[in-house]
Amino acid sequence: MKYDYLIVGAGLFGAVFAHEAKKKGKTCLVIDKRDHIAGNIYCEEIEGINVHKYGAHIFHTSNKEVWNYINQFAEFNNYINSPVAVYKDELYNLPFNMNTFSKMWNIRTPQEAKAKIAQQVAETGITEPKNLEEQGLSLVGKDVFEKLVKGYTEKQWGRDCKDLPAFIIKRLPVRFTYDNNYFNDRFQGIPMGGYTRIVEKMLEGVDVKTSTDYFEFIKENSDVAEKTVFTGMIDEYFGYRLGALEYRSVRFETEVLDTDNYQGNAVVNYTEREVPYTRIIEHKHFEFGKQEKTVISREYSSEWKVGMEPYYPVNNEQNNKLFEEYRKLAVQEKNVIFGGRLGNYKYYDMDKVIEAALETAKKELV
């Protein structure tokens, strides 16, 4: 059978595009090299708990159109992301807010917190930050930077803050209210029953093949579709001919524990450099679970090499230039649409993926 579209990747971008194409009467074949659909938002049920297999995914958006769109496929709970950070034997609320400052400096009012930060920033004497460390110190001062930013950032990027460019941290959100809600977005929550069901519903009536590598598949099925929507790595599509783009990868150690509550919160960051993992996720708290056991995942940030799972694009000057060269090649591929995080070499929140997929579908499916 010949399809209108071959969609490479059964993640959010590919699933939204396939759903929209099917509504327009187009035929689609969706393939994915993993043995499951839903890409990085895939949830695996363990002990009755929806485990976010590829890291915590919390849906948040201020775009009402996107919120209404995703709500066709799931009912969302009222989960609010309020992570905490552990530094040595101290525990702080994130994002940096009055609860954080009150604990750190034994103060109570926004005026006291502002004065303390201003004093510490002035003490640094930094006017033109030359690296991430100087940038962080010039934004929030010594205490907040050293306890809550420095170690975590060094683990995330695998290098010293002095060796990272200042532009990585353009701003550090500081709030002078007692509000632990991490996001400012109007709409947020977790789909009841997990994310996989959303993608299942999006792909209803669409042909799907998992455990299927595009590059192997296309050798034998070169004329399977009129057009291709490619959501894999753009440099891999072109055989890395200009060189490989850089990513950071993440490794997860997941375990079932014989307790009903391990850490009392879904997300706990470990901000000391000496603690090898960046954070621990306790999955049941995303859906207010009451199961007798719990499932936790420790996250370890790592360098990425070809063949590993790519997570975060390293959007520095050198990589962005290389991506622009790949983008020029992509424009010449007349029957291929590149989309998603890997196809656009850009970190997207889930709402932005949906927005981009709907925009692409609108342009394409006229």
N, C-alpha and C positions, 0 to 999 in steps of 0.2 A: 504494500500500500504506500502511496506517496502522500505525504502530509503537507499542509501549508507551512507549518513551522516545526522545526526540531528545536526543542528548548533544552539547553545543556545546563543542568543544575536544578534540583527540586527544592531549592530554598525559597525564601519569601519573594524575591524578585521574579524568579521563574514561575512560581505558582500563581502570583497575581496576574502576570502576563498571560499565562495559559487560561486562567479563568475568564479574563476579559476577551481573549481571542475566541474561546468557545461560545461566549454570549453572542459574538458577531458571526457565528456559524462557521468559524475556521476550524480545521483539524490540526491537532498538535500531538507530538510525541515528546514526552518529557523523559530525559535520561539523567541518571546520577551515578557517580562512581561509588558512592557509599551504598551500604545495604539497606538504607532507609531513606524516606523522604524528609523534608522540613529543614535540611541544611543544619546550620548552627543553632536553630531554635528547637531542634528535636528534643523531646522529653521522653525519657525511658521510665517506665513504672517499676519501682523497686519497693517492696514492703508497703505497697499501696500509696507510695509517695511519687509524685511527678518530679523526676530528677532532671535538672537542666544539664544535659550531658556535655555540652560545649560551653559551659560557663553561664552565669546568672543573666537572664534576660527579663528586664522589667519594662513593660510597655508604657511609654509616656509620650504625650504629644499636646501641642496647642492647636493643631490643625483639626477643626471639627469635621471636615470632609473625610479625613483619614480615620478619625475616631469612629464615625458612623459606618465607614466602609468595613473596618475590622470587626465591628460589633455585629455584622451580618453572620459571622462565622463562629462567634463565641460570646458567652456572657462573661464579663470581667468582674472580678471581686474589687474590694476597695483597698488593696494593698498599697501602702505608702512606703517608699524606699527611705529608710532611716538607718544607714550603716553606723557602726561604731568602730573606733580605732583603738588598738592596743599598742602602747609603747612601754616596754619594760613591764612594770607592775601598775601602770597608769591606764585609765580607760577614758576615752573622749568621744563626744558626739561629732558626727560629720553631717553636712558640711560645716566648716568653721562657723560657729554661731555663739550666741551668748552662753549656752550651756558649756561649750568648749572653753571659752575664755574664763568663765566663772570657776570652772574646775582647775584650769591652768594657773590662774593668778589670784584666786580667792577674791574676786570682785563681783559686783552685782549689776552695775549700770552700763548702758552703751557708751556713755561719756568716758567712764574709766577704761573700757576696752579700747576705744579709739585712741585715747591718750597713750596707753601702754604700747599699742602697735606703732603709733607715730614716733614715740620715743625710741623704740627699738630700730625702726627704719632709719631714723636720723643718725643713730649710733653707728650704723654700717658705713655711712659716708659714701654709699654707692650712688652715683648719678647716671652713669652709662654702663648698665650690666653687660659683661662680656661673655657670660656663660649662664647656664641654668641656675647654678647655685647663687650667683650674684642677683639674678633676676628674682628668684624666690625670696631672698633676704630683703630685697628692695621693695617687695610687695607686702610681706606680712611680718618681717622682723625675725629675729633669731629663734625665739622659743617655738613658735608655730612651725617655722620652716624645719628646724632640726628634729623636732619630735614627730611631726605628722607628714612632712613632704619628702625630706631628703632620702631616708632609707627606702621608703616605698618606691620612689621614682628610680632610684639606683637599681633596685631589683627588677622593676618593670623594663628598664632599658638595658640592663646588663653592663652599665658603665657608671663611673663617678659623675656626680652632678657638675663638677668643674669641667668635665669633658663633653658635656652636652650643650647644644646651642641654646641661647636664651629664648629664642622664639617658641620653643616647645611649650613654655608656660607664658601665655600672653596675659593671663590674669588668674588670680586665685580667688574664687568667690568667698567673700567674707560677709557674714550677715550679722547685723546687730540686733537680732531678735532671738527669742527662745523658741525657734522653730527648727525641728530636726528633719523636715521634709527635704530630701536631697534635690528633687527636681522642682523647677518653677512652673512646670507645665500644668495646664488646666485639667487635663485628663490623664489618669494613670491607673494601673492595676495589672493583675495577672489573669490570664484566661482560666476560668474554672475548668479543670480537667486537662490543663497543659496546652502547649502550643501545637503539638503534632496534629491534634484534631482539626485545628484551623486549616492547616495545609491539606489535610485529607479532604475537607469540605471544598476547598478551592479547586482541588484536582478531580472532583467527582465527574465521571464521564469522560475523563481525559486519559489517553494511553500513557502508562508510566512504566519505565524499565529501570530498576535499581541494579546495583553491582555492575554497572556498564560504563566502561571508560570511553569517553568521547573519541579519543585518538585511535583506539583500536576499532571502535564501532564504525567510524566514518570511512575507514579503509575499505570495509566490505559493503558499506551502505552509502556511497558517496552521493547518490541522488535520492535520498530518503525524503527530502523536503525541499520546498521552494526557497525557504529562508531559514537561517539559524539565529536563535537568540542565545548568546554565549555568556554565561555568568561565571565562568572559571577565570583563571589567571590570564590576563591579556598577554603577558610575556611568554607564558607556556604555549598559548595559541600559536604564536609566531616562532616557536621552537627556540626561545631565548636568544634569538639571533643577534640582538643588540646588547645582550647581557641580562642577568636576572635582577629584577627589582627586589628590594629588601623588605622583609617582614619581621615582626616579632611573633613568636609562637608561644603557646601556653600548654602546659602539661597538667593533667588533673589526676589526683589520687583520691579515689572515691571509696568510702567504706561505710558499711552498715554498723551502727552501734546499738548495743542492747540497753538503750535508755530512751525515755520519751522526749528528752529535751537536752541538747548538748551545750548550746551557747546562748539560748534565749533570744536570738536574733538571726535573721536570714543571712546577713552579710557582716562579717567582722574582719577588718583590715589589720594586718600586722606590719607596723611601720618601721620596725627596727631592721637594719640591713642584715643583722646576724641571724634573724629568723628566716629560713630559706624560702618559705612560701609567702605570697603577697596577701592572700586572704583565705578565710574558710567560709564556705557557703553551707548553710544548713537548710536544705531544700524544703522541708515541710512547712517552714514559716512563711513561705510565699503564698501558701493557700490555707494558712491557719490550721494546720493539721493536728489531729489528736491521736495519731497512730502510736502504738506501744513502743515501736523502735524509731530510730532516726537515721538519716543518711547525710553524711557530710562529704564535701569535696575540698581538698586543699589545692590551691592553684599555684603553679610554679611558672614564672616567666622564663623564656629561653630564646637563644638565638635561633633563627630560622635557616634551614638549608633546603635546597631543592629536594622535593620528595616528602618534606614534613608538612604538617597542617599549617597554612598561613592564617594568622589572626589579624594582626594590626599592621597596616602599611606604614613604613617608616618614611613619612612625607617630608624628608629634608630636601634641600635644594638639589642635590645630586640625583636623588630618586625621582623627584618631580620632573626634572629635565629629561631623564630617561623615559619616564611615562609619556611625556609629550611626543617623543620620537615614536613610541609604540602607537600613540593615538593617531599620528599621521598615517601609519600603516593601516590602522583600523578603518579609517575613513575610506581607504581604497578598496576595502572588502565590501563590495556592493550588496551582497545578500546576507551580510552578517551584522547583527545588532549586538553591541557589547553592553552589558548592564551589571548592576550589583556592585558590591564592595570590591570584588577581585577584578571584574571587568573594567571598573573605573578607577582602580587603585586609590580608593578613598574610604575612610571609615564612615559608615552610615549607622545611625540609630535606626531601629525598626520602622518608625513612622516615616523616616526619610527614604527608606527602601521602597515602601509602599507608594509614597508620593512619586518617586522616580519611575517606578514600574507603571503606574497609572498614566503618567505623562508620556512615557514611551509608547504605551498601548494606544493612547489617544492619537498620537502623531501617526502611528503605523497602521492602525485599524480603521481607516476612514472609509 
